């Protein structure tokens, strides 16, 4: 199983570089880092089960209504790749299962 994410800033229309992200499984942090210049993190391998990816949006957007975005998802097939993108603005966010 591999995991990746991509954070896009909907205000600027650009990748959100430097966003702190952590991946949790069963209450434990299994990976953490910051998005690269293209707004991406890739190559994490957390395994099967229910996971939470937590984005520190408050440090990235100074006047955001959402200081943290938490997305909970289930890894049903550890052989698959899981991509969870985040489209971010100060007063809204959106996500989906990508490829």
C-alpha positions, 0 to 999 in steps of 0.5 A: 500500500502506498499513500500520497496527497496533493494540497492545492491552494484554491485562492492562488490556483497554485500548489500549497508548498510547506503544509505540515501533514501527518498520517495516523493509524490507531491513534499513532503517527505513522508518517509526517512531513511537509508538502514539497514545492508542488504541494505533494507528499508521496511514498508513505506506506502505512498499511491496511485499516482506518487512517487519518491524514491531518493537514495543519492548514492554520499555519499555511493560511493565516486567516483560515476558518479551518485551522486543521483539516482531518480526513479519515479514510479506510485502506481496504486493499493494501496492494492499492495506491491511495491518493487523498488530495485537498483543495484548500481556501480560507473558508472551504475545503474539498477532497476526493479519492484520487488515483 
